[in-house]
């Protein structure tokens, strides 16, 4: 359970880091703002035209008597919008990171230099187009996995009691895991760690990942919060990636060492 606290410390330390580096924070906001506008437009369009789409997709209900046709289509419209919202939460980070690849790569490298004992940062050595391609490919794979989990959780959500209590909690943990993978990928991909190895690395420290990603998933449900937390989330994920790989970290990034010191003091 201690790893839960350590993971949360990395999330907080990432926000502290960008607060101390205002210029990096301002640049890091740009991709999130662009993505927010795109997603807001898509959700508004879904809210406006969702009913028309459901009516078109359910011609068999045209002959149903009132109020059953309206109840069915109203329910399906709500489900459609809820799935759109869930998909937005699951994919917002991936799309923002793809849009802001150069911004977040620069931010992550700056964090590495700041907390590395020798002041250096790992470099991929790949051209930008290649990094964008790898990032887009891996993001699609992660989104596919997240959608499979989303469908499973949606089906379990129909189970009485269990679906209204346990499933929402599981959903936040699953979302937190995938959010952390996307964020940590900025630093890990630069180190040449492939997707399969990244997932294995994160699974080996699930409680650490949940401590970082689950609070972030909850915060991302609040409108606009995701935009302002993204730069710090990338910084925190970079710090956490260093621990997962066993790299020495000095200064503000040493959340693990700080936790151990607190335990000794206690």
C-alpha positions as CSV (number, residue, x, y, z in Angstrom):
1,X,0.0,0.0,0.0
2,X,3.0,2.3,0.5
3,X,3.4,2.5,-3.3
4,X,0.0,4.2,-3.5
5,X,1.4,7.1,-1.5
6,X,4.6,7.1,-3.5
7,X,2.7,7.3,-6.8
8,X,0.6,10.2,-5.5
9,X,3.8,12.0,-4.4
10,X,5.1,11.8,-7.9
11,X,1.9,13.4,-9.2
12,X,2.3,16.2,-6.7
13,X,6.0,16.6,-7.4
14,X,5.3,16.9,-11.1
15,X,2.9,19.8,-10.5
16,X,5.5,21.4,-8.2
17,X,8.1,21.1,-10.9
18,X,6.1,22.9,-13.6
19,X,5.1,25.5,-11.0
20,X,8.8,26.3,-10.5
21,X,9.4,26.4,-14.3
22,X,6.7,28.8,-15.5
23,X,7.8,28.9,-19.1
24,X,7.7,25.1,-19.5
25,X,4.2,25.1,-18.0
26,X,2.9,27.7,-20.4
27,X,4.2,25.9,-23.4
28,X,2.8,22.6,-22.0
29,X,-0.7,24.1,-21.9
30,X,-1.0,24.7,-25.6
31,X,-1.6,21.1,-26.8
32,X,-4.2,20.5,-24.0
33,X,-6.1,23.7,-25.1
34,X,-6.1,22.6,-28.7
35,X,-7.4,19.1,-27.8
36,X,-10.0,20.5,-25.4
37,X,-11.5,22.6,-28.2
38,X,-11.7,19.6,-30.5
39,X,-13.2,17.3,-27.9
40,X,-15.7,20.0,-26.7
41,X,-16.9,20.4,-30.3
42,X,-17.3,16.7,-30.8
43,X,-19.3,16.2,-27.5
44,X,-21.5,19.2,-28.3
45,X,-22.2,17.7,-31.8
46,X,-22.9,14.3,-30.2
47,X,-25.4,16.0,-27.8
48,X,-27.1,17.9,-30.6
49,X,-27.3,15.2,-33.2
50,X,-27.2,12.1,-31.0
51,X,-30.9,11.7,-30.9
52,X,-31.1,11.9,-34.8
53,X,-28.4,9.2,-35.0
54,X,-30.2,6.9,-32.6
55,X,-33.5,7.4,-34.5
56,X,-31.7,6.5,-37.8
57,X,-30.1,3.5,-36.2
58,X,-33.3,2.1,-34.7
59,X,-35.8,1.9,-37.6
60,X,-37.4,-1.1,-36.0
61,X,-38.8,1.1,-33.2
62,X,-40.8,3.3,-35.7
63,X,-43.8,1.0,-35.3
64,X,-43.7,0.8,-31.5
65,X,-46.4,2.4,-29.6
66,X,-45.8,5.4,-27.3
67,X,-44.0,5.8,-24.9
68,X,-41.9,2.7,-25.6
69,X,-40.2,4.1,-28.7
70,X,-39.3,7.3,-26.9
71,X,-38.0,5.5,-23.8
72,X,-35.8,3.2,-25.9
73,X,-34.3,5.9,-28.0
74,X,-33.9,8.2,-25.0
75,X,-32.0,5.5,-23.1
76,X,-29.8,4.8,-26.1
77,X,-29.1,8.5,-26.7
78,X,-27.9,8.8,-23.0
79,X,-25.8,5.6,-23.4
80,X,-24.3,7.0,-26.6
81,X,-23.3,10.3,-25.0
82,X,-22.0,8.5,-21.9
83,X,-19.8,6.2,-24.1
84,X,-18.6,9.3,-25.9
85,X,-17.7,10.9,-22.6
86,X,-15.9,7.8,-21.5
87,X,-14.0,7.6,-24.8
88,X,-13.0,11.2,-24.4
89,X,-11.6,10.6,-20.9
90,X,-9.7,7.5,-22.1
91,X,-8.3,9.1,-25.3
92,X,-7.8,12.7,-24.2
93,X,-4.3,12.1,-22.9
94,X,-3.3,10.1,-25.9
95,X,-4.5,12.7,-28.4
96,X,-3.0,15.6,-26.3
97,X,0.4,13.9,-26.2
98,X,0.3,13.2,-29.9
99,X,-0.6,16.8,-30.7
100,X,2.0,18.1,-28.2
101,X,4.7,15.6,-28.9
102,X,7.5,18.2,-29.3
103,X,6.3,20.2,-26.3
104,X,6.1,17.3,-23.9
105,X,9.4,15.7,-25.2
106,X,11.1,19.0,-24.4
107,X,9.5,19.2,-21.0
108,X,10.3,15.6,-20.1
109,X,14.0,16.1,-21.2
110,X,14.2,19.2,-19.0
111,X,12.9,17.3,-16.0
112,X,15.5,14.5,-16.6
113,X,18.3,17.1,-16.8
114,X,17.0,18.8,-13.6
115,X,17.0,15.7,-11.4
116,X,19.8,13.7,-13.0
117,X,23.0,13.6,-11.0
118,X,25.1,14.4,-14.1
119,X,22.6,16.9,-15.6
120,X,22.0,14.8,-18.7
121,X,18.8,13.3,-20.3
122,X,18.4,10.2,-22.5
123,X,17.8,10.9,-26.1
124,X,16.1,8.6,-28.6
125,X,18.1,9.7,-31.6
126,X,15.1,9.3,-33.8
127,X,13.8,12.0,-36.2
128,X,10.6,13.7,-35.2
129,X,8.4,12.0,-37.8
130,X,9.6,8.6,-36.5
131,X,8.8,9.5,-32.9
132,X,5.3,10.7,-33.9
133,X,4.7,7.5,-35.8
134,X,5.7,5.3,-32.9
135,X,3.6,7.5,-30.5
136,X,0.5,7.3,-32.7
137,X,0.9,3.5,-33.2
138,X,1.3,2.8,-29.5
139,X,-1.5,5.2,-28.6
140,X,-3.9,3.3,-30.9
141,X,-2.9,0.0,-29.3
142,X,-3.5,1.5,-25.8
143,X,-6.9,2.9,-26.8
144,X,-7.9,-0.4,-28.2
145,X,-7.0,-2.1,-24.9
146,X,-8.9,0.6,-23.0
147,X,-12.0,0.2,-25.2
148,X,-12.0,-3.5,-24.5
149,X,-12.0,-2.7,-20.8
150,X,-14.6,-0.1,-21.3
151,X,-17.0,-2.5,-23.0
152,X,-16.4,-5.1,-20.3
153,X,-17.0,-2.6,-17.5
154,X,-20.1,-1.3,-19.3
155,X,-21.5,-4.8,-19.4
156,X,-20.7,-5.4,-15.8
157,X,-22.4,-2.1,-14.9
158,X,-25.7,-3.7,-15.9
159,X,-25.4,-6.1,-13.0
160,X,-27.6,-4.9,-10.1
161,X,-25.7,-3.5,-7.0
162,X,-22.3,-4.7,-8.2
163,X,-22.6,-2.5,-11.3
164,X,-23.4,0.6,-9.3
165,X,-20.8,0.1,-6.6
166,X,-17.8,-1.9,-7.5
167,X,-17.7,-1.3,-11.3
168,X,-17.2,2.5,-11.1
169,X,-14.3,2.0,-8.7
170,X,-12.7,-0.5,-11.0
171,X,-13.3,1.9,-13.9
172,X,-11.2,4.6,-12.3
173,X,-8.3,2.2,-11.5
174,X,-8.3,0.9,-15.1
175,X,-8.5,4.5,-16.5
176,X,-5.7,5.5,-14.1
177,X,-3.4,2.7,-15.3
178,X,-3.8,3.6,-19.0
179,X,-3.4,7.3,-18.3
180,X,-0.2,6.6,-16.5
181,X,1.0,4.4,-19.4
182,X,0.4,7.2,-21.9
183,X,2.1,9.8,-19.7
184,X,5.1,7.7,-18.8
185,X,5.5,6.7,-22.5
186,X,7.0,10.2,-23.2
187,X,10.0,9.4,-21.0
188,X,10.1,5.6,-21.6
189,X,9.8,5.8,-25.4
190,X,12.8,8.2,-25.4
191,X,14.7,5.5,-23.6
192,X,13.8,3.0,-26.3
193,X,11.4,1.0,-24.1
194,X,8.9,-0.7,-26.3
195,X,5.1,-0.8,-25.5
196,X,5.1,-4.4,-24.4
197,X,8.0,-3.8,-22.0
198,X,6.4,-0.6,-20.8
199,X,3.2,-2.5,-19.9
200,X,5.2,-5.2,-18.1
201,X,7.1,-2.5,-16.2
202,X,4.0,-0.8,-15.1
203,X,2.2,-4.0,-14.1
204,X,5.2,-4.9,-11.9
205,X,4.4,-1.8,-9.8
206,X,0.6,-1.6,-10.1
207,X,0.0,0.1,-6.8
208,X,2.5,2.8,-7.6
209,X,0.8,3.3,-11.0
210,X,-2.6,3.4,-9.4
211,X,-1.4,5.9,-6.8
212,X,-0.3,8.2,-9.6
213,X,-3.0,7.6,-12.2
214,X,-6.3,7.1,-10.3
215,X,-6.4,10.5,-8.6
216,X,-5.5,12.0,-12.0
217,X,-8.4,10.1,-13.7
218,X,-10.7,11.5,-11.1
219,X,-9.4,15.0,-11.6
220,X,-9.8,14.7,-15.4
221,X,-13.5,14.4,-14.9
222,X,-13.7,18.0,-14.0
223,X,-14.0,20.3,-17.0
224,X,-10.8,22.1,-18.0
225,X,-8.8,20.5,-15.2
226,X,-7.1,18.0,-17.5
227,X,-5.6,20.9,-19.6
228,X,-4.0,22.5,-16.6
229,X,-2.7,19.3,-15.0
230,X,-1.2,17.8,-18.2
231,X,2.2,19.5,-18.0
232,X,2.7,18.6,-14.4
233,X,1.4,15.0,-15.1
234,X,4.1,14.6,-17.8
235,X,6.7,15.9,-15.4
236,X,5.5,13.6,-12.6
237,X,5.4,10.6,-14.9
238,X,9.0,11.3,-16.0
239,X,10.1,11.3,-12.4
240,X,8.2,8.0,-11.8
241,X,9.7,6.4,-14.9
242,X,13.2,7.1,-13.5
243,X,12.3,5.1,-10.4
244,X,10.7,2.2,-12.4
245,X,14.0,1.9,-14.3
246,X,16.1,2.2,-11.2
247,X,17.7,5.5,-12.3
248,X,19.2,7.7,-9.6
249,X,17.2,10.9,-9.0
250,X,18.3,13.9,-6.9
251,X,16.4,17.0,-5.6
252,X,12.7,17.4,-5.9
253,X,12.2,14.1,-7.8
254,X,13.2,11.7,-5.1
255,X,9.8,10.8,-3.9
256,X,10.8,7.3,-3.0
257,X,13.7,8.4,-0.9
258,X,11.5,11.0,0.9
259,X,8.9,8.4,1.7
260,X,11.5,6.0,3.1
261,X,12.9,8.9,5.3
262,X,9.4,9.6,6.6
263,X,8.9,6.0,7.5
264,X,12.3,5.8,9.4
265,X,11.4,9.0,11.2
266,X,8.0,7.6,12.2
